[in-house]
Amino acid sequence: MNILESFLYDPIMDWRIKSKRRQQEDEKLKPQIVMNAIRRKVRGILEIGELPVSVSGQVDAVIQQATSTENLAQMYIGWMPFL
């Protein structure tokens, strides 16, 4: 987390919103929001307000996300997993 937090204060990183069109997308990518999401995942909290789950519970959740048809449908076609 210390390494990731250094990116928040790095003057080279540009976290400012560049265009009005992307304003709604960028609202979700504000640095503190991203850091809080990472912090929750490291602690094992899958959803906001839930209790932490065990390591095996985290593994099950990751496997479920990786095999979700909704997530697989959104994959980049250029990856061509079918070849």
PDB file with one MODEL, atoms N, CA, C and O in Angstrom:
MODEL        1
ATOM      1  N   MET A   1       0.827  -1.185   0.000  1.00  0.00           N
ATOM      2  CA  MET A   1       0.000   0.000   0.000  1.00  0.00           C
ATOM      3  C   MET A   1       0.880   1.261   0.000  1.00  0.00           C
ATOM      4  O   MET A   1       0.521   2.278  -0.594  1.00  0.00           O
ATOM      5  N   ASN A   2       2.037   1.178   0.675  1.00  0.00           N
ATOM      6  CA  ASN A   2       2.920   2.341   0.693  1.00  0.00           C
ATOM      7  C   ASN A   2       3.407   2.699  -0.707  1.00  0.00           C
ATOM      8  O   ASN A   2       3.494   3.875  -1.060  1.00  0.00           O
ATOM      9  N   ILE A   3       3.719   1.695  -1.488  1.00  0.00           N
ATOM     10  CA  ILE A   3       4.191   1.950  -2.849  1.00  0.00           C
ATOM     11  C   ILE A   3       3.079   2.558  -3.681  1.00  0.00           C
ATOM     12  O   ILE A   3       3.317   3.499  -4.439  1.00  0.00           O
ATOM     13  N   LEU A   4       1.863   2.031  -3.551  1.00  0.00           N
ATOM     14  CA  LEU A   4       0.737   2.577  -4.309  1.00  0.00           C
ATOM     15  C   LEU A   4       0.398   3.999  -3.879  1.00  0.00           C
ATOM     16  O   LEU A   4       0.059   4.839  -4.713  1.00  0.00           O
ATOM     17  N   GLU A   5       0.488   4.270  -2.579  1.00  0.00           N
ATOM     18  CA  GLU A   5       0.178   5.610  -2.082  1.00  0.00           C
ATOM     19  C   GLU A   5       1.168   6.646  -2.600  1.00  0.00           C
ATOM     20  O   GLU A   5       0.828   7.823  -2.720  1.00  0.00           O
ATOM     21  N   SER A   6       2.388   6.217  -2.905  1.00  0.00           N
ATOM     22  CA  SER A   6       3.355   7.184  -3.438  1.00  0.00           C
ATOM     23  C   SER A   6       2.906   7.719  -4.798  1.00  0.00           C
ATOM     24  O   SER A   6       3.247   8.844  -5.164  1.00  0.00           O
ATOM     25  N   PHE A   7       2.144   6.920  -5.546  1.00  0.00           N
ATOM     26  CA  PHE A   7       1.627   7.396  -6.824  1.00  0.00           C
ATOM     27  C   PHE A   7       0.595   8.506  -6.661  1.00  0.00           C
ATOM     28  O   PHE A   7       0.419   9.322  -7.566  1.00  0.00           O
ATOM     29  N   LEU A   8      -0.081   8.547  -5.532  1.00  0.00           N
ATOM     30  CA  LEU A   8      -1.068   9.605  -5.295  1.00  0.00           C
ATOM     31  C   LEU A   8      -0.418  10.977  -5.274  1.00  0.00           C
ATOM     32  O   LEU A   8      -0.995  11.959  -5.741  1.00  0.00           O
ATOM     33  N   TYR A   9       0.778  11.034  -4.734  1.00  0.00           N
ATOM     34  CA  TYR A   9       1.443  12.321  -4.539  1.00  0.00           C
ATOM     35  C   TYR A   9       2.560  12.566  -5.547  1.00  0.00           C
ATOM     36  O   TYR A   9       3.289  13.551  -5.432  1.00  0.00           O
ATOM     37  N   ASP A  10       2.701  11.697  -6.518  1.00  0.00           N
ATOM     38  CA  ASP A  10       3.721  11.850  -7.554  1.00  0.00           C
ATOM     39  C   ASP A  10       3.323  12.982  -8.490  1.00  0.00           C
ATOM     40  O   ASP A  10       2.242  12.933  -9.078  1.00  0.00           O
ATOM     41  N   PRO A  11       4.160  13.996  -8.646  1.00  0.00           N
ATOM     42  CA  PRO A  11       3.795  15.121  -9.512  1.00  0.00           C
ATOM     43  C   PRO A  11       3.731  14.749 -10.995  1.00  0.00           C
ATOM     44  O   PRO A  11       3.138  15.481 -11.787  1.00  0.00           O
ATOM     45  N   ILE A  12       4.324  13.639 -11.374  1.00  0.00           N
ATOM     46  CA  ILE A  12       4.306  13.231 -12.776  1.00  0.00           C
ATOM     47  C   ILE A  12       2.944  12.662 -13.159  1.00  0.00           C
ATOM     48  O   ILE A  12       2.501  12.820 -14.297  1.00  0.00           O
ATOM     49  N   MET A  13       2.274  11.996 -12.207  1.00  0.00           N
ATOM     50  CA  MET A  13       0.967  11.410 -12.483  1.00  0.00           C
ATOM     51  C   MET A  13      -0.061  12.523 -12.626  1.00  0.00           C
ATOM     52  O   MET A  13      -0.140  13.421 -11.788  1.00  0.00           O
ATOM     53  N   ASP A  14      -0.835  12.455 -13.678  1.00  0.00           N
ATOM     54  CA  ASP A  14      -1.858  13.476 -13.920  1.00  0.00           C
ATOM     55  C   ASP A  14      -3.222  12.867 -13.640  1.00  0.00           C
ATOM     56  O   ASP A  14      -3.759  12.123 -14.460  1.00  0.00           O
ATOM     57  N   TRP A  15      -3.780  13.187 -12.478  1.00  0.00           N
ATOM     58  CA  TRP A  15      -5.069  12.634 -12.076  1.00  0.00           C
ATOM     59  C   TRP A  15      -6.220  13.576 -12.438  1.00  0.00           C
ATOM     60  O   TRP A  15      -7.378  13.262 -12.165  1.00  0.00           O
ATOM     61  N   ARG A  16      -5.920  14.709 -13.039  1.00  0.00           N
ATOM     62  CA  ARG A  16      -6.972  15.669 -13.358  1.00  0.00           C
ATOM     63  C   ARG A  16      -7.821  15.190 -14.528  1.00  0.00           C
ATOM     64  O   ARG A  16      -7.369  14.414 -15.371  1.00  0.00           O
ATOM     65  N   ILE A  17      -9.062  15.673 -14.559  1.00  0.00           N
ATOM     66  CA  ILE A  17      -9.983  15.321 -15.634  1.00  0.00           C
ATOM     67  C   ILE A  17      -9.580  16.085 -16.893  1.00  0.00           C
ATOM     68  O   ILE A  17      -9.384  17.300 -16.854  1.00  0.00           O
ATOM     69  N   LYS A  18      -9.458  15.364 -18.010  1.00  0.00           N
ATOM     70  CA  LYS A  18      -8.967  15.976 -19.238  1.00  0.00           C
ATOM     71  C   LYS A  18     -10.091  16.481 -20.142  1.00  0.00           C
ATOM     72  O   LYS A  18      -9.889  17.469 -20.848  1.00  0.00           O
ATOM     73  N   SER A  19     -11.244  15.859 -20.151  1.00  0.00           N
ATOM     74  CA  SER A  19     -12.326  16.304 -21.014  1.00  0.00           C
ATOM     75  C   SER A  19     -13.664  16.140 -20.307  1.00  0.00           C
ATOM     76  O   SER A  19     -13.803  15.315 -19.405  1.00  0.00           O
ATOM     77  N   LYS A  20     -14.628  16.919 -20.717  1.00  0.00           N
ATOM     78  CA  LYS A  20     -15.946  16.837 -20.101  1.00  0.00           C
ATOM     79  C   LYS A  20     -16.648  15.541 -20.457  1.00  0.00           C
ATOM     80  O   LYS A  20     -17.465  15.040 -19.685  1.00  0.00           O
ATOM     81  N   ARG A  21     -16.331  14.991 -21.632  1.00  0.00           N
ATOM     82  CA  ARG A  21     -16.959  13.757 -22.081  1.00  0.00           C
ATOM     83  C   ARG A  21     -16.630  12.596 -21.155  1.00  0.00           C
ATOM     84  O   ARG A  21     -17.464  11.723 -20.915  1.00  0.00           O
ATOM     85  N   ARG A  22     -15.436  12.597 -20.649  1.00  0.00           N
ATOM     86  CA  ARG A  22     -14.986  11.495 -19.789  1.00  0.00           C
ATOM     87  C   ARG A  22     -15.190  11.793 -18.314  1.00  0.00           C
ATOM     88  O   ARG A  22     -14.704  11.043 -17.466  1.00  0.00           O
ATOM     89  N   GLN A  23     -15.885  12.853 -17.991  1.00  0.00           N
ATOM     90  CA  GLN A  23     -16.000  13.285 -16.605  1.00  0.00           C
ATOM     91  C   GLN A  23     -16.672  12.216 -15.735  1.00  0.00           C
ATOM     92  O   GLN A  23     -16.213  11.960 -14.621  1.00  0.00           O
ATOM     93  N   GLN A  24     -17.730  11.600 -16.213  1.00  0.00           N
ATOM     94  CA  GLN A  24     -18.409  10.588 -15.417  1.00  0.00           C
ATOM     95  C   GLN A  24     -17.546   9.353 -15.234  1.00  0.00           C
ATOM     96  O   GLN A  24     -17.542   8.760 -14.156  1.00  0.00           O
ATOM     97  N   GLU A  25     -16.818   8.958 -16.262  1.00  0.00           N
ATOM     98  CA  GLU A  25     -15.922   7.806 -16.143  1.00  0.00           C
ATOM     99  C   GLU A  25     -14.805   8.104 -15.160  1.00  0.00           C
ATOM    100  O   GLU A  25     -14.436   7.245 -14.359  1.00  0.00           O
ATOM    101  N   ASP A  26     -14.266   9.307 -15.213  1.00  0.00           N
ATOM    102  CA  ASP A  26     -13.143   9.675 -14.360  1.00  0.00           C
ATOM    103  C   ASP A  26     -13.549   9.837 -12.905  1.00  0.00           C
ATOM    104  O   ASP A  26     -12.708   9.728 -12.012  1.00  0.00           O
ATOM    105  N   GLU A  27     -14.839  10.099 -12.653  1.00  0.00           N
ATOM    106  CA  GLU A  27     -15.289  10.216 -11.269  1.00  0.00           C
ATOM    107  C   GLU A  27     -15.043   8.908 -10.524  1.00  0.00           C
ATOM    108  O   GLU A  27     -14.746   8.918  -9.329  1.00  0.00           O
ATOM    109  N   LYS A  28     -15.166   7.790 -11.221  1.00  0.00           N
ATOM    110  CA  LYS A  28     -14.951   6.491 -10.599  1.00  0.00           C
ATOM    111  C   LYS A  28     -13.472   6.200 -10.411  1.00  0.00           C
ATOM    112  O   LYS A  28     -13.112   5.316  -9.633  1.00  0.00           O
ATOM    113  N   LEU A  29     -12.614   6.926 -11.107  1.00  0.00           N
ATOM    114  CA  LEU A  29     -11.180   6.641 -11.064  1.00  0.00           C
ATOM    115  C   LEU A  29     -10.387   7.663 -10.262  1.00  0.00           C
ATOM    116  O   LEU A  29      -9.177   7.792 -10.453  1.00  0.00           O
ATOM    117  N   LYS A  30     -11.041   8.382  -9.380  1.00  0.00           N
ATOM    118  CA  LYS A  30     -10.294   9.320  -8.545  1.00  0.00           C
ATOM    119  C   LYS A  30      -9.346   8.526  -7.658  1.00  0.00           C
ATOM    120  O   LYS A  30      -9.684   7.429  -7.214  1.00  0.00           O
ATOM    121  N   PRO A  31      -8.177   9.067  -7.399  1.00  0.00           N
ATOM    122  CA  PRO A  31      -7.136   8.309  -6.688  1.00  0.00           C
ATOM    123  C   PRO A  31      -7.574   7.746  -5.342  1.00  0.00           C
ATOM    124  O   PRO A  31      -7.294   6.583  -5.050  1.00  0.00           O
ATOM    125  N   GLN A  32      -8.249   8.531  -4.520  1.00  0.00           N
ATOM    126  CA  GLN A  32      -8.641   8.034  -3.202  1.00  0.00           C
ATOM    127  C   GLN A  32      -9.672   6.923  -3.302  1.00  0.00           C
ATOM    128  O   GLN A  32      -9.654   5.991  -2.498  1.00  0.00           O
ATOM    129  N   ILE A  33     -10.572   7.007  -4.279  1.00  0.00           N
ATOM    130  CA  ILE A  33     -11.578   5.956  -4.462  1.00  0.00           C
ATOM    131  C   ILE A  33     -10.896   4.662  -4.874  1.00  0.00           C
ATOM    132  O   ILE A  33     -11.236   3.588  -4.377  1.00  0.00           O
ATOM    133  N   VAL A  34      -9.935   4.765  -5.781  1.00  0.00           N
ATOM    134  CA  VAL A  34      -9.200   3.576  -6.228  1.00  0.00           C
ATOM    135  C   VAL A  34      -8.401   2.980  -5.071  1.00  0.00           C
ATOM    136  O   VAL A  34      -8.392   1.762  -4.893  1.00  0.00           O
ATOM    137  N   MET A  35      -7.736   3.818  -4.288  1.00  0.00           N
ATOM    138  CA  MET A  35      -6.941   3.323  -3.161  1.00  0.00           C
ATOM    139  C   MET A  35      -7.829   2.647  -2.113  1.00  0.00           C
ATOM    140  O   MET A  35      -7.443   1.628  -1.542  1.00  0.00           O
ATOM    141  N   ASN A  36      -9.004   3.202  -1.860  1.00  0.00           N
ATOM    142  CA  ASN A  36      -9.915   2.580  -0.900  1.00  0.00           C
ATOM    143  C   ASN A  36     -10.388   1.220  -1.395  1.00  0.00           C
ATOM    144  O   ASN A  36     -10.524   0.287  -0.604  1.00  0.00           O
ATOM    145  N   ALA A  37     -10.638   1.098  -2.686  1.00  0.00           N
ATOM    146  CA  ALA A  37     -11.051  -0.191  -3.248  1.00  0.00           C
ATOM    147  C   ALA A  37      -9.936  -1.224  -3.111  1.00  0.00           C
ATOM    148  O   ALA A  37     -10.196  -2.373  -2.757  1.00  0.00           O
ATOM    149  N   ILE A  38      -8.705  -0.825  -3.386  1.00  0.00           N
ATOM    150  CA  ILE A  38      -7.563  -1.741  -3.247  1.00  0.00           C
ATOM    151  C   ILE A  38      -7.376  -2.127  -1.785  1.00  0.00           C
ATOM    152  O   ILE A  38      -7.123  -3.291  -1.475  1.00  0.00           O
ATOM    153  N   ARG A  39      -7.499  -1.154  -0.889  1.00  0.00           N
ATOM    154  CA  ARG A  39      -7.340  -1.416   0.542  1.00  0.00           C
ATOM    155  C   ARG A  39      -8.384  -2.444   1.022  1.00  0.00           C
ATOM    156  O   ARG A  39      -8.061  -3.347   1.793  1.00  0.00           O
ATOM    157  N   ARG A  40      -9.627  -2.298   0.561  1.00  0.00           N
ATOM    158  CA  ARG A  40     -10.678  -3.256   0.932  1.00  0.00           C
ATOM    159  C   ARG A  40     -10.354  -4.652   0.410  1.00  0.00           C
ATOM    160  O   ARG A  40     -10.543  -5.637   1.124  1.00  0.00           O
ATOM    161  N   LYS A  41      -9.868  -4.748  -0.827  1.00  0.00           N
ATOM    162  CA  LYS A  41      -9.565  -6.056  -1.401  1.00  0.00           C
ATOM    163  C   LYS A  41      -8.403  -6.729  -0.672  1.00  0.00           C
ATOM    164  O   LYS A  41      -8.417  -7.945  -0.482  1.00  0.00           O
ATOM    165  N   VAL A  42      -7.405  -5.958  -0.265  1.00  0.00           N
ATOM    166  CA  VAL A  42      -6.276  -6.524   0.469  1.00  0.00           C
ATOM    167  C   VAL A  42      -6.740  -7.050   1.826  1.00  0.00           C
ATOM    168  O   VAL A  42      -6.230  -8.059   2.313  1.00  0.00           O
ATOM    169  N   ARG A  43      -7.691  -6.374   2.422  1.00  0.00           N
ATOM    170  CA  ARG A  43      -8.219  -6.806   3.723  1.00  0.00           C
ATOM    171  C   ARG A  43      -9.224  -7.940   3.605  1.00  0.00           C
ATOM    172  O   ARG A  43      -9.626  -8.507   4.621  1.00  0.00           O
ATOM    173  N   GLY A  44      -9.638  -8.282   2.400  1.00  0.00           N
ATOM    174  CA  GLY A  44     -10.566  -9.386   2.203  1.00  0.00           C
ATOM    175  C   GLY A  44     -12.022  -8.981   2.247  1.00  0.00           C
ATOM    176  O   GLY A  44     -12.895  -9.834   2.407  1.00  0.00           O
ATOM    177  N   ILE A  45     -12.300  -7.704   2.109  1.00  0.00           N
ATOM    178  CA  ILE A  45     -13.683  -7.217   2.116  1.00  0.00           C
ATOM    179  C   ILE A  45     -14.135  -7.124   0.664  1.00  0.00           C
ATOM    180  O   ILE A  45     -13.632  -6.303  -0.102  1.00  0.00           O
ATOM    181  N   LEU A  46     -15.089  -7.975   0.293  1.00  0.00           N
ATOM    182  CA  LEU A  46     -15.515  -8.042  -1.100  1.00  0.00           C
ATOM    183  C   LEU A  46     -16.501  -6.946  -1.470  1.00  0.00           C
ATOM    184  O   LEU A  46     -16.414  -6.396  -2.567  1.00  0.00           O
ATOM    185  N   GLU A  47     -17.433  -6.615  -0.589  1.00  0.00           N
ATOM    186  CA  GLU A  47     -18.415  -5.564  -0.836  1.00  0.00           C
ATOM    187  C   GLU A  47     -18.373  -4.571   0.318  1.00  0.00           C
ATOM    188  O   GLU A  47     -18.002  -4.924   1.437  1.00  0.00           O
ATOM    189  N   ILE A  48     -18.754  -3.331   0.040  1.00  0.00           N
ATOM    190  CA  ILE A  48     -18.756  -2.307   1.081  1.00  0.00           C
ATOM    191  C   ILE A  48     -19.764  -2.692   2.165  1.00  0.00           C
ATOM    192  O   ILE A  48     -20.909  -3.029   1.866  1.00  0.00           O
ATOM    193  N   GLY A  49     -19.335  -2.639   3.405  1.00  0.00           N
ATOM    194  CA  GLY A  49     -20.203  -2.945   4.524  1.00  0.00           C
ATOM    195  C   GLY A  49     -20.183  -4.401   4.949  1.00  0.00           C
ATOM    196  O   GLY A  49     -20.797  -4.748   5.958  1.00  0.00           O
ATOM    197  N   GLU A  50     -19.500  -5.260   4.215  1.00  0.00           N
ATOM    198  CA  GLU A  50     -19.424  -6.672   4.574  1.00  0.00           C
ATOM    199  C   GLU A  50     -18.244  -6.930   5.495  1.00  0.00           C
ATOM    200  O   GLU A  50     -17.335  -6.111   5.622  1.00  0.00           O
ATOM    201  N   LEU A  51     -18.285  -8.081   6.129  1.00  0.00           N
ATOM    202  CA  LEU A  51     -17.164  -8.520   6.945  1.00  0.00           C
ATOM    203  C   LEU A  51     -16.105  -9.168   6.052  1.00  0.00           C
ATOM    204  O   LEU A  51     -16.429  -9.669   4.975  1.00  0.00           O
ATOM    205  N   PRO A  52     -14.849  -9.163   6.488  1.00  0.00           N
ATOM    206  CA  PRO A  52     -13.799  -9.824   5.693  1.00  0.00           C
ATOM    207  C   PRO A  52     -14.066 -11.320   5.551  1.00  0.00           C
ATOM    208  O   PRO A  52     -14.612 -11.951   6.456  1.00  0.00           O
ATOM    209  N   VAL A  53     -13.680 -11.875   4.420  1.00  0.00           N
ATOM    210  CA  VAL A  53     -13.841 -13.312   4.183  1.00  0.00           C
ATOM    211  C   VAL A  53     -12.476 -13.990   4.284  1.00  0.00           C
ATOM    212  O   VAL A  53     -11.438 -13.328   4.260  1.00  0.00           O
ATOM    213  N   SER A  54     -12.493 -15.296   4.397  1.00  0.00           N
ATOM    214  CA  SER A  54     -11.249 -16.055   4.509  1.00  0.00           C
ATOM    215  C   SER A  54     -10.534 -16.081   3.159  1.00  0.00           C
ATOM    216  O   SER A  54     -11.067 -15.635   2.143  1.00  0.00           O
ATOM    217  N   VAL A  55      -9.330 -16.609   3.179  1.00  0.00           N
ATOM    218  CA  VAL A  55      -8.541 -16.713   1.953  1.00  0.00           C
ATOM    219  C   VAL A  55      -9.259 -17.602   0.943  1.00  0.00           C
ATOM    220  O   VAL A  55      -9.314 -17.279  -0.244  1.00  0.00           O
ATOM    221  N   SER A  56      -9.805 -18.716   1.409  1.00  0.00           N
ATOM    222  CA  SER A  56     -10.521 -19.597   0.478  1.00  0.00           C
ATOM    223  C   SER A  56     -11.772 -18.916  -0.073  1.00  0.00           C
ATOM    224  O   SER A  56     -12.149 -19.155  -1.220  1.00  0.00           O
ATOM    225  N   GLY A  57     -12.413 -18.080   0.722  1.00  0.00           N
ATOM    226  CA  GLY A  57     -13.570 -17.318   0.236  1.00  0.00           C
ATOM    227  C   GLY A  57     -13.163 -16.316  -0.824  1.00  0.00           C
ATOM    228  O   GLY A  57     -13.888 -16.108  -1.797  1.00  0.00           O
ATOM    229  N   GLN A  58     -12.000 -15.687  -0.643  1.00  0.00           N
ATOM    230  CA  GLN A  58     -11.493 -14.753  -1.649  1.00  0.00           C
ATOM    231  C   GLN A  58     -11.156 -15.479  -2.937  1.00  0.00           C
ATOM    232  O   GLN A  58     -11.444 -14.981  -4.025  1.00  0.00           O
ATOM    233  N   VAL A  59     -10.544 -16.657  -2.823  1.00  0.00           N
ATOM    234  CA  VAL A  59     -10.195 -17.440  -4.013  1.00  0.00           C
ATOM    235  C   VAL A  59     -11.457 -17.831  -4.764  1.00  0.00           C
ATOM    236  O   VAL A  59     -11.512 -17.724  -5.989  1.00  0.00           O
ATOM    237  N   ASP A  60     -12.472 -18.284  -4.035  1.00  0.00           N
ATOM    238  CA  ASP A  60     -13.737 -18.648  -4.675  1.00  0.00           C
ATOM    239  C   ASP A  60     -14.362 -17.456  -5.401  1.00  0.00           C
ATOM    240  O   ASP A  60     -14.896 -17.605  -6.500  1.00  0.00           O
ATOM    241  N   ALA A  61     -14.295 -16.275  -4.783  1.00  0.00           N
ATOM    242  CA  ALA A  61     -14.869 -15.077  -5.406  1.00  0.00           C
ATOM    243  C   ALA A  61     -14.111 -14.713  -6.685  1.00  0.00           C
ATOM    244  O   ALA A  61     -14.727 -14.335  -7.682  1.00  0.00           O
ATOM    245  N   VAL A  62     -12.791 -14.822  -6.665  1.00  0.00           N
ATOM    246  CA  VAL A  62     -11.995 -14.508  -7.856  1.00  0.00           C
ATOM    247  C   VAL A  62     -12.279 -15.505  -8.975  1.00  0.00           C
ATOM    248  O   VAL A  62     -12.389 -15.118 -10.139  1.00  0.00           O
ATOM    249  N   ILE A  63     -12.396 -16.778  -8.631  1.00  0.00           N
ATOM    250  CA  ILE A  63     -12.708 -17.793  -9.643  1.00  0.00           C
ATOM    251  C   ILE A  63     -14.088 -17.547 -10.231  1.00  0.00           C
ATOM    252  O   ILE A  63     -14.287 -17.687 -11.438  1.00  0.00           O
ATOM    253  N   GLN A  64     -15.040 -17.183  -9.385  1.00  0.00           N
ATOM    254  CA  GLN A  64     -16.394 -16.904  -9.864  1.00  0.00           C
ATOM    255  C   GLN A  64     -16.396 -15.701 -10.822  1.00  0.00           C
ATOM    256  O   GLN A  64     -17.088 -15.726 -11.839  1.00  0.00           O
ATOM    257  N   GLN A  65     -15.630 -14.653 -10.503  1.00  0.00           N
ATOM    258  CA  GLN A  65     -15.540 -13.499 -11.399  1.00  0.00           C
ATOM    259  C   GLN A  65     -14.849 -13.862 -12.702  1.00  0.00           C
ATOM    260  O   GLN A  65     -15.244 -13.384 -13.766  1.00  0.00           O
ATOM    261  N   ALA A  66     -13.822 -14.702 -12.633  1.00  0.00           N
ATOM    262  CA  ALA A  66     -13.061 -15.055 -13.824  1.00  0.00           C
ATOM    263  C   ALA A  66     -13.860 -15.928 -14.781  1.00  0.00           C
ATOM    264  O   ALA A  66     -13.633 -15.890 -15.990  1.00  0.00           O
ATOM    265  N   THR A  67     -14.791 -16.710 -14.254  1.00  0.00           N
ATOM    266  CA  THR A  67     -15.581 -17.585 -15.106  1.00  0.00           C
ATOM    267  C   THR A  67     -16.978 -17.037 -15.386  1.00  0.00           C
ATOM    268  O   THR A  67     -17.792 -17.718 -16.010  1.00  0.00           O
ATOM    269  N   SER A  68     -17.261 -15.843 -14.942  1.00  0.00           N
ATOM    270  CA  SER A  68     -18.566 -15.219 -15.169  1.00  0.00           C
ATOM    271  C   SER A  68     -18.765 -14.945 -16.658  1.00  0.00           C
ATOM    272  O   SER A  68     -17.895 -14.368 -17.311  1.00  0.00           O
ATOM    273  N   THR A  69     -19.902 -15.356 -17.185  1.00  0.00           N
ATOM    274  CA  THR A  69     -20.172 -15.129 -18.615  1.00  0.00           C
ATOM    275  C   THR A  69     -20.290 -13.638 -18.917  1.00  0.00           C
ATOM    276  O   THR A  69     -19.968 -13.206 -20.024  1.00  0.00           O
ATOM    277  N   GLU A  70     -20.740 -12.862 -17.963  1.00  0.00           N
ATOM    278  CA  GLU A  70     -20.842 -11.413 -18.172  1.00  0.00           C
ATOM    279  C   GLU A  70     -19.452 -10.796 -18.344  1.00  0.00           C
ATOM    280  O   GLU A  70     -19.253  -9.958 -19.223  1.00  0.00           O
ATOM    281  N   ASN A  71     -18.497 -11.202 -17.517  1.00  0.00           N
ATOM    282  CA  ASN A  71     -17.137 -10.684 -17.638  1.00  0.00           C
ATOM    283  C   ASN A  71     -16.458 -11.199 -18.901  1.00  0.00           C
ATOM    284  O   ASN A  71     -15.740 -10.457 -19.570  1.00  0.00           O
ATOM    285  N   LEU A  72     -16.684 -12.463 -19.224  1.00  0.00           N
ATOM    286  CA  LEU A  72     -16.061 -13.032 -20.419  1.00  0.00           C
ATOM    287  C   LEU A  72     -16.595 -12.376 -21.688  1.00  0.00           C
ATOM    288  O   LEU A  72     -15.868 -12.255 -22.674  1.00  0.00           O
ATOM    289  N   ALA A  73     -17.848 -11.956 -21.673  1.00  0.00           N
ATOM    290  CA  ALA A  73     -18.440 -11.319 -22.843  1.00  0.00           C
ATOM    291  C   ALA A  73     -17.834  -9.943 -23.101  1.00  0.00           C
ATOM    292  O   ALA A  73     -17.905  -9.439 -24.222  1.00  0.00           O
ATOM    293  N   GLN A  74     -17.247  -9.338 -22.090  1.00  0.00           N
ATOM    294  CA  GLN A  74     -16.683  -7.998 -22.228  1.00  0.00           C
ATOM    295  C   GLN A  74     -15.191  -8.020 -22.547  1.00  0.00           C
ATOM    296  O   GLN A  74     -14.558  -6.966 -22.594  1.00  0.00           O
ATOM    297  N   MET A  75     -14.628  -9.187 -22.762  1.00  0.00           N
ATOM    298  CA  MET A  75     -13.194  -9.289 -23.031  1.00  0.00           C
ATOM    299  C   MET A  75     -12.843  -8.692 -24.386  1.00  0.00           C
ATOM    300  O   MET A  75     -13.680  -8.646 -25.287  1.00  0.00           O
ATOM    301  N   TYR A  76     -11.634  -8.247 -24.524  1.00  0.00           N
ATOM    302  CA  TYR A  76     -11.124  -7.668 -25.760  1.00  0.00           C
ATOM    303  C   TYR A  76     -11.002  -8.769 -26.809  1.00  0.00           C
ATOM    304  O   TYR A  76     -10.325  -9.772 -26.581  1.00  0.00           O
ATOM    305  N   ILE A  77     -11.649  -8.587 -27.948  1.00  0.00           N
ATOM    306  CA  ILE A  77     -11.670  -9.611 -28.991  1.00  0.00           C
ATOM    307  C   ILE A  77     -10.283  -9.828 -29.591  1.00  0.00           C
ATOM    308  O   ILE A  77      -9.996 -10.911 -30.100  1.00  0.00           O
ATOM    309  N   GLY A  78      -9.436  -8.830 -29.539  1.00  0.00           N
ATOM    310  CA  GLY A  78      -8.095  -8.954 -30.075  1.00  0.00           C
ATOM    311  C   GLY A  78      -7.244  -9.959 -29.350  1.00  0.00           C
ATOM    312  O   GLY A  78      -6.219 -10.400 -29.871  1.00  0.00           O
ATOM    313  N   TRP A  79      -7.658 -10.335 -28.136  1.00  0.00           N
ATOM    314  CA  TRP A  79      -6.910 -11.323 -27.379  1.00  0.00           C
ATOM    315  C   TRP A  79      -7.005 -12.685 -28.039  1.00  0.00           C
ATOM    316  O   TRP A  79      -6.072 -13.482 -27.946  1.00  0.00           O
ATOM    317  N   MET A  80      -8.116 -12.966 -28.704  1.00  0.00           N
ATOM    318  CA  MET A  80      -8.393 -14.193 -29.452  1.00  0.00           C
ATOM    319  C   MET A  80      -8.108 -15.462 -28.649  1.00  0.00           C
ATOM    320  O   MET A  80      -7.235 -16.244 -29.026  1.00  0.00           O
ATOM    321  N   PRO A  81      -8.824 -15.676 -27.558  1.00  0.00           N
ATOM    322  CA  PRO A  81      -8.591 -16.868 -26.753  1.00  0.00           C
ATOM    323  C   PRO A  81      -8.997 -18.147 -27.461  1.00  0.00           C
ATOM    324  O   PRO A  81      -8.627 -19.241 -27.033  1.00  0.00           O
ATOM    325  N   PHE A  82      -9.756 -18.017 -28.544  1.00  0.00           N
ATOM    326  CA  PHE A  82     -10.256 -19.188 -29.239  1.00  0.00           C
ATOM    327  C   PHE A  82      -9.240 -19.741 -30.231  1.00  0.00           C
ATOM    328  O   PHE A  82      -9.501 -20.780 -30.837  1.00  0.00           O
ATOM    329  N   LEU A  83      -8.109 -19.102 -30.420  1.00  0.00           N
ATOM    330  CA  LEU A  83      -7.085 -19.609 -31.354  1.00  0.00           C
ATOM    331  C   LEU A  83      -6.076 -20.468 -30.647  1.00  0.00           C
ATOM    332  O   LEU A  83      -5.148 -20.976 -31.277  1.00  0.00           O
TER     333      LEU A  83
ENDMDL
END
